[in-house]
């Protein structure tokens, strides 16, 4: 299992709006400051932690040869006329 760190974008956007209004910044400047604050955050206010299981590999078996026969029959019968 891996621990994934994600950020609460809603809180970061609200902080950026607050910074923009209080400090008379552009939205770009406010977002830059808000993201830097979120990354430096030691209280984990802006972070969401998830534990994810590794993806199962080869869980779905599919044989392309089965599809090839039906496609060649479809196109060779003259049913397909183009788009």
LINSULNOR-V80613 format. One line per field, one symbol per residue. psi: psi as a letter, one per 20 degrees, with the letter a starting at -180 (. if undefined). burial: I if it has 16 or more other C-alpha atoms within 10 Angstrom, else O. A space follows every 50 residues. Layout:
psi: ???
burial: ???
This chain:
psi: qqopprqnhghghhgggghgggjlrrhggghggghhghhipiikhjqppq pqqqqpqkhpppohhhhhghghhghiijhpjr.
burial: OOOOOOIOOOOIIOIIIOIIOOOOOOOOOIIOIIIOOIOOOOOOOIIOOO OOOOOOOOOOOOOOOOOOOOOOOOOOOOOOOOO
